[in-house]
């Protein structure tokens, strides 16, 4: 299965059902009055973390998700059926960002199975005419349309959840170590970039002693800026609590020290906090005579250096127990909290009016646009209610202040009106 760790999707809630105009019709009940039911609520769209998914590959083929709309109301004050919410499954470890004109905003860090976040809200159902009866208007002949749903563009970013990450230059033996330490079967070959995607494996030391190990594809100089594969996979190192830095023991001592400095520089450039985590330096390929010589030569120059041979198993179990102890002693990583919600405009600032090139007055704003979308303009009474609410909001007064005259065109949410 192909590993995909980024995706962008479009989500839309369900539109609310329309309210209806209806009348009470019963024997011996003259002038029964309005009895139009309300529309049902549209469904919300949720993201939910599940351990059953390992990548975001499903979103490569399906990028649009829309919840169902609510059903319209009925006679006898019967409300329409509300729609079921749409739950979209994502892998554990997914970060959800809302894409906005001003940038991206973190919605949630879904790092536990079952965690969910609403990314698009469904519209409420429109009110039936039963709600608009008053002493002076006992037979309202209008109802609300369903509220439009919320729509959003969401970027998903997967960061694998692992306790320990193996980092190092290509061909250092990372995949071989993972295959020996766990049941994972990564591709192993004698050429660079054999591993093209992160590989996870569970290391079981005892019935109640285990941890998750991840092999991060080979990093090279400039990886943080896009060289090689590093910029795609360095993010997965951020979730690990302990790093296992594997170095190729078959290389000259000076080259090994340069390799160590290169990897540390890349980690620092990507996220300086990575170098504050416990790091276990390890020299691989001790089954080769030259590697054993390098190990003896570098033991005094690299603190706490360990040597292993994945081919013979020498030092591997001791290394895994050391990693387990380091993980147990390391502090748990703090989860990323969503960005603070943004300030919303108050009622007095709930609309703007601009003059278009053709001279029309364009009224914009969340409240007025929602009101227009929920108004039945085929009904004179519905139109009258719409105008009355705009007047209470101060739209009419602002238009007069800006010089609007009878007959001028006013646009609201795609609808055009003659000002009077």
C-alpha positions as CSV (number, residue, x, y, z in Angstrom):
1,X,0.0,0.0,0.0
2,X,1.3,3.4,-0.9
3,X,2.1,5.7,1.9
4,X,0.4,9.1,1.7
5,X,0.8,11.6,4.6
6,X,-0.8,14.8,3.2
7,X,-4.2,15.4,1.6
8,X,-6.5,18.4,1.1
9,X,-10.3,17.8,1.1
10,X,-13.4,19.9,0.7
11,X,-16.2,19.3,3.3
12,X,-19.8,20.6,3.3
13,X,-22.5,20.2,5.9
14,X,-26.0,19.4,5.0
15,X,-28.5,22.1,4.3
16,X,-31.4,22.5,6.7
17,X,-34.8,21.4,5.5
18,X,-37.4,24.1,4.6
19,X,-40.2,25.0,6.9
20,X,-43.6,24.8,5.3
21,X,-46.8,26.9,5.1
22,X,-49.8,24.8,6.2
23,X,-53.0,25.2,8.1
24,X,-54.9,23.3,10.7
25,X,-57.7,21.4,9.0
26,X,-60.0,19.6,11.4
27,X,-63.7,19.0,11.6
28,X,-65.5,21.5,13.9
29,X,-62.3,23.6,14.2
30,X,-63.0,26.7,12.0
31,X,-60.0,28.9,11.2
32,X,-57.6,26.4,12.8
33,X,-54.6,28.7,12.2
34,X,-51.1,28.0,10.9
35,X,-49.7,24.5,11.4
36,X,-46.6,24.4,9.2
37,X,-43.8,22.2,10.6
38,X,-40.1,23.0,10.8
39,X,-37.5,21.6,8.5
40,X,-35.0,19.1,9.9
41,X,-31.3,19.9,10.7
42,X,-28.7,19.2,8.1
43,X,-25.9,16.8,9.0
44,X,-22.5,17.9,10.3
45,X,-19.2,16.6,9.0
46,X,-16.8,15.1,11.5
47,X,-13.2,13.8,11.3
48,X,-12.6,10.8,13.6
49,X,-9.3,9.1,14.3
50,X,-9.1,5.3,13.9
51,X,-6.3,2.8,14.3
52,X,-7.6,0.9,11.3
53,X,-6.0,3.3,8.9
54,X,-2.3,3.8,8.5
55,X,-2.1,6.4,5.7
56,X,-4.2,9.1,4.0
57,X,-4.3,7.3,0.6
58,X,-8.1,7.1,0.6
59,X,-8.2,10.9,0.2
60,X,-6.2,10.7,-3.0
61,X,-9.2,9.4,-4.8
62,X,-12.1,11.0,-2.9
63,X,-11.6,14.6,-2.0
64,X,-15.1,15.9,-1.5
65,X,-17.4,15.0,1.4
66,X,-20.9,16.4,1.9
67,X,-23.4,15.5,4.6
68,X,-27.1,15.0,3.8
69,X,-29.6,17.8,4.1
70,X,-32.6,17.8,6.5
71,X,-36.0,17.0,5.3
72,X,-38.7,19.7,4.9
73,X,-41.4,20.1,7.5
74,X,-45.0,18.8,7.0
75,X,-48.5,19.7,8.0
76,X,-50.0,19.4,11.5
77,X,-46.8,21.0,12.9
78,X,-44.7,18.0,12.0
79,X,-41.0,18.6,11.8
80,X,-38.9,17.2,9.0
81,X,-36.3,14.5,9.8
82,X,-32.9,15.7,10.7
83,X,-30.0,14.2,8.6
84,X,-27.4,11.9,10.1
85,X,-23.9,13.3,10.6
86,X,-21.1,12.3,8.2
87,X,-18.1,10.8,10.0
88,X,-14.9,10.7,7.9
89,X,-12.3,8.3,9.3
90,X,-8.6,9.4,9.4
91,X,-5.5,7.7,10.8
92,X,-4.5,8.3,14.4
93,X,-1.9,11.0,14.4
94,X,-3.7,13.3,11.9
95,X,-3.5,17.0,12.2
96,X,-6.4,18.9,10.6
97,X,-5.9,22.4,9.4
98,X,-8.7,24.7,8.0
99,X,-7.4,26.5,4.9
100,X,-8.5,30.2,4.9
101,X,-7.6,33.2,2.8
102,X,-5.3,34.5,5.6
103,X,-3.5,31.2,6.0
104,X,-4.1,27.9,7.8
105,X,-5.6,27.4,11.3
106,X,-5.1,24.2,13.3
107,X,-8.5,22.6,14.1
108,X,-7.4,19.4,16.0
109,X,-4.6,17.0,16.7
110,X,-6.3,13.6,16.5
111,X,-3.7,11.5,18.3
112,X,-6.0,9.1,20.2
113,X,-8.4,6.5,18.7
114,X,-12.0,7.7,18.7
115,X,-11.2,11.5,18.9
116,X,-13.3,13.5,16.6
117,X,-13.6,17.1,15.5
118,X,-16.5,18.8,13.6
119,X,-15.1,20.4,10.4
120,X,-18.4,21.6,8.8
121,X,-21.6,22.4,10.5
122,X,-25.0,21.5,9.0
123,X,-27.7,24.2,8.6
124,X,-30.6,24.4,11.0
125,X,-34.1,23.7,9.6
126,X,-36.2,26.6,8.6
127,X,-39.2,27.5,10.8
128,X,-42.7,26.7,9.6
129,X,-45.4,29.4,9.5
130,X,-46.7,28.3,12.9
131,X,-43.8,30.4,14.5
132,X,-44.8,33.7,12.8
133,X,-48.3,34.1,14.0
134,X,-48.9,37.2,16.1
135,X,-52.0,39.0,17.4
136,X,-51.9,41.3,14.3
137,X,-50.8,38.6,11.8
138,X,-52.8,35.5,12.7
139,X,-52.4,33.8,9.3
140,X,-48.8,34.1,8.2
141,X,-48.4,32.9,4.6
142,X,-44.6,32.4,4.7
143,X,-42.0,30.1,6.2
144,X,-38.3,30.0,6.4
145,X,-36.1,28.1,4.0
146,X,-33.4,25.9,5.5
147,X,-30.2,27.4,6.6
148,X,-27.2,27.0,4.2
149,X,-24.5,24.7,5.6
150,X,-20.9,25.5,6.4
151,X,-18.3,24.6,3.8
152,X,-14.6,24.4,4.3
153,X,-11.3,23.3,2.8
154,X,-9.3,21.1,5.2
155,X,-5.7,20.1,4.9
156,X,-4.8,16.8,6.6
157,X,-1.3,16.1,7.7
158,X,-0.3,12.7,9.2
159,X,2.5,12.4,11.7
160,X,3.2,8.8,12.6
161,X,2.9,7.9,16.3
162,X,6.0,6.0,17.4
163,X,8.0,5.8,20.6
164,X,11.5,5.6,19.0
165,X,12.7,6.8,15.6
166,X,15.7,5.5,13.7
167,X,17.5,8.3,11.8
168,X,20.6,8.2,9.7
169,X,22.1,8.6,6.3
170,X,21.0,6.2,3.5
171,X,22.4,2.7,3.7
172,X,23.3,3.0,7.4
173,X,21.3,-0.2,8.1
174,X,18.1,1.3,9.4
175,X,15.7,-1.0,7.6
176,X,17.8,-4.1,8.5
177,X,17.7,-3.2,12.1
178,X,13.9,-2.7,12.0
179,X,13.4,-6.0,10.3
180,X,15.5,-7.8,13.0
181,X,13.9,-5.9,15.9
182,X,10.3,-6.3,14.9
183,X,8.0,-8.2,12.5
184,X,8.1,-5.4,10.0
185,X,9.5,-6.3,6.6
186,X,10.9,-3.2,4.9
187,X,12.7,-3.3,1.6
188,X,16.4,-3.9,2.0
189,X,19.0,-3.4,-0.7
190,X,22.6,-2.0,-1.1
191,X,21.6,1.2,-2.9
192,X,20.6,4.6,-1.4
193,X,16.9,5.5,-0.7
194,X,15.8,1.8,-0.6
195,X,13.1,2.9,1.8
196,X,10.8,5.4,0.2
197,X,8.3,5.7,3.1
198,X,8.4,5.5,6.9
199,X,8.1,1.9,8.2
200,X,6.6,1.1,11.6
201,X,7.3,-2.0,13.7
202,X,6.4,-3.2,17.2
203,X,9.3,-4.3,19.3
204,X,8.3,-6.9,21.9
205,X,10.8,-7.5,24.6
206,X,8.5,-9.2,27.0
207,X,4.7,-9.7,27.4
208,X,4.3,-6.3,29.0
209,X,7.4,-4.6,27.5
210,X,7.1,-3.3,24.0
211,X,7.4,-0.1,22.0
212,X,6.8,1.2,18.5
213,X,9.9,1.8,16.3
214,X,9.8,3.8,13.1
215,X,12.4,3.8,10.3
216,X,12.5,7.2,8.8
217,X,13.8,7.2,5.1
218,X,17.4,8.2,4.7
219,X,18.2,11.8,5.4
220,X,20.9,13.7,3.5
221,X,22.4,17.2,3.7
222,X,19.7,19.8,2.9
223,X,16.8,17.4,3.8
224,X,15.0,20.0,5.8
225,X,14.9,22.2,2.7
226,X,13.7,19.5,0.3
227,X,16.8,17.6,-0.7
228,X,16.2,13.8,-1.1
229,X,13.2,12.6,0.8
230,X,13.8,14.3,4.1
231,X,11.4,17.2,4.0
232,X,8.5,14.7,3.4
233,X,9.3,12.5,6.4
234,X,11.1,14.7,9.0
235,X,7.7,15.5,10.4
236,X,7.3,11.9,11.5
237,X,10.4,12.3,13.8
238,X,8.6,15.0,15.7
239,X,6.2,12.4,17.3
240,X,9.0,10.2,18.7
241,X,10.2,10.4,22.2
242,X,13.6,8.9,21.7
243,X,15.9,8.9,18.7
244,X,18.2,6.1,17.7
245,X,21.0,7.6,15.5
246,X,22.4,4.8,13.3
247,X,25.8,5.3,11.6
248,X,27.5,3.2,9.0
249,X,30.4,1.5,10.7
250,X,32.0,0.5,7.3
251,X,32.9,4.1,6.6
252,X,36.1,5.9,7.6
253,X,36.1,7.5,11.1
254,X,36.2,11.0,9.8
255,X,33.3,10.3,7.5
256,X,31.3,8.8,10.3
257,X,31.8,12.0,12.4
258,X,30.8,14.1,9.4
259,X,27.7,11.9,8.9
260,X,26.8,12.4,12.6
261,X,27.1,16.2,12.3
262,X,25.1,16.2,9.1
263,X,22.1,14.4,10.6
264,X,22.2,16.6,13.8
265,X,22.3,19.8,11.6
266,X,19.3,18.6,9.6
267,X,17.3,17.8,12.8
268,X,18.2,21.2,14.3
269,X,17.2,23.0,11.1
270,X,13.8,21.2,11.0
271,X,13.0,21.6,14.7
272,X,15.6,22.5,17.3
273,X,13.6,20.7,20.0
274,X,14.5,17.3,18.4
275,X,18.0,17.5,19.7
276,X,16.7,18.0,23.2
277,X,15.3,14.4,23.2
278,X,17.3,11.4,24.3
279,X,19.5,10.2,21.5
280,X,21.2,6.8,21.3
281,X,24.2,6.9,19.0
282,X,24.8,3.5,17.4
283,X,27.4,2.1,15.0
284,X,26.2,-0.6,12.7
285,X,27.8,-3.5,10.8
286,X,30.0,-4.8,13.6
287,X,30.3,-8.1,11.7
288,X,32.7,-6.3,9.4
289,X,36.4,-6.1,10.6
290,X,36.7,-2.4,9.6
291,X,33.5,-1.5,11.5
292,X,34.8,-3.1,14.6
293,X,38.0,-1.0,14.2
294,X,35.9,2.2,13.8
295,X,33.9,1.3,16.9
296,X,37.1,0.9,19.0
297,X,38.4,4.2,17.5
298,X,35.2,6.3,18.1
299,X,34.1,5.0,21.5
300,X,36.0,7.7,23.2
301,X,35.0,10.4,20.8
302,X,31.2,9.8,20.7
303,X,29.7,9.6,24.3
304,X,27.7,6.4,25.0
305,X,28.3,5.0,21.5
306,X,26.9,1.5,21.0
307,X,27.8,-1.1,18.4
308,X,25.5,-3.6,16.8
309,X,25.4,-6.2,14.0
310,X,22.0,-6.7,12.6
311,X,23.4,-9.7,10.5
312,X,24.6,-11.6,13.6
313,X,22.4,-10.0,16.2
314,X,25.3,-8.8,18.3
315,X,24.3,-5.9,20.6
316,X,20.8,-5.6,19.1
317,X,18.9,-6.9,22.2
318,X,20.9,-4.7,24.5
319,X,20.2,-1.7,22.3
320,X,16.5,-2.4,22.3
321,X,16.4,-2.6,26.1
322,X,18.3,0.6,26.3
323,X,15.8,2.3,24.0
324,X,12.9,0.9,26.1
325,X,14.4,2.4,29.3
326,X,15.0,5.7,27.6
327,X,11.4,5.8,26.4
328,X,10.1,4.9,29.8
329,X,12.1,7.8,31.3
330,X,11.4,10.4,28.7
331,X,8.6,12.8,29.2
332,X,5.4,12.4,27.2
333,X,5.1,14.8,24.3
334,X,2.6,17.6,24.6
335,X,-0.3,17.5,22.1
336,X,-0.7,20.4,19.8
337,X,-3.7,22.5,20.9
338,X,-5.9,24.1,18.2
339,X,-5.5,27.7,17.5
340,X,-7.7,30.1,19.6
341,X,-11.0,30.8,17.9
342,X,-11.1,34.1,16.1
343,X,-13.1,37.1,17.2
344,X,-16.5,37.4,15.5
345,X,-18.1,40.7,14.6
346,X,-20.8,41.9,16.9
347,X,-24.3,42.7,15.6
348,X,-23.5,46.4,15.1
349,X,-20.7,45.4,12.7
350,X,-22.4,42.4,11.1
351,X,-22.6,43.9,7.6
352,X,-20.6,46.0,5.1
353,X,-21.9,48.0,2.2
354,X,-19.7,48.8,-0.9
355,X,-20.5,50.5,-4.2
356,X,-20.0,48.3,-7.2
357,X,-18.7,49.5,-10.6
358,X,-22.2,49.6,-12.0
359,X,-23.4,51.8,-9.2
360,X,-25.2,49.1,-7.2
361,X,-25.0,48.9,-3.4
362,X,-23.5,45.5,-2.4
363,X,-24.5,44.5,1.2
364,X,-22.3,41.7,2.6
365,X,-22.0,39.9,5.9
366,X,-22.6,36.5,7.4
367,X,-25.9,37.5,9.1
368,X,-27.5,39.3,6.2
369,X,-26.4,36.6,3.7
370,X,-27.8,33.8,5.9
371,X,-31.1,35.8,6.3
372,X,-31.4,36.2,2.5
373,X,-30.7,32.5,1.9
374,X,-33.5,31.5,4.4
375,X,-36.1,34.0,3.1
376,X,-38.9,32.9,0.7
377,X,-38.9,35.9,-1.7
378,X,-41.9,34.5,-3.6
379,X,-44.0,35.5,-0.6
380,X,-44.8,39.2,-0.1
381,X,-45.0,38.6,3.7
382,X,-41.6,36.8,3.6
383,X,-40.1,39.8,1.8
384,X,-41.7,42.2,4.3
385,X,-40.1,40.3,7.2
386,X,-36.7,40.3,5.4
387,X,-36.9,44.1,5.0
388,X,-38.0,44.6,8.6
389,X,-35.1,42.7,9.9
390,X,-32.6,44.6,7.7
391,X,-34.1,47.8,9.1
392,X,-33.6,46.7,12.7
393,X,-30.0,45.7,11.8
394,X,-29.4,49.3,10.5
395,X,-28.9,48.3,6.9
396,X,-31.6,50.7,5.7
397,X,-30.2,53.6,7.6
398,X,-26.7,53.0,6.4
399,X,-27.9,52.9,2.8
400,X,-29.6,56.3,3.2
401,X,-26.4,57.6,4.8
402,X,-24.4,56.5,1.8
403,X,-26.8,58.3,-0.6
404,X,-29.1,55.5,-1.8
405,X,-32.2,56.8,-3.6
406,X,-35.4,55.2,-4.7
407,X,-34.8,52.9,-7.6
408,X,-31.1,52.2,-6.9
409,X,-30.1,48.6,-7.1
410,X,-29.2,46.8,-3.9
411,X,-27.5,43.3,-4.0
412,X,-27.5,40.9,-1.1
413,X,-26.2,37.3,-1.5
414,X,-26.8,37.2,-5.2
415,X,-30.3,38.7,-5.0
416,X,-31.1,42.2,-6.5
417,X,-33.7,44.6,-5.0
418,X,-34.9,48.1,-5.9
419,X,-34.2,50.4,-3.0
420,X,-37.3,52.3,-1.8
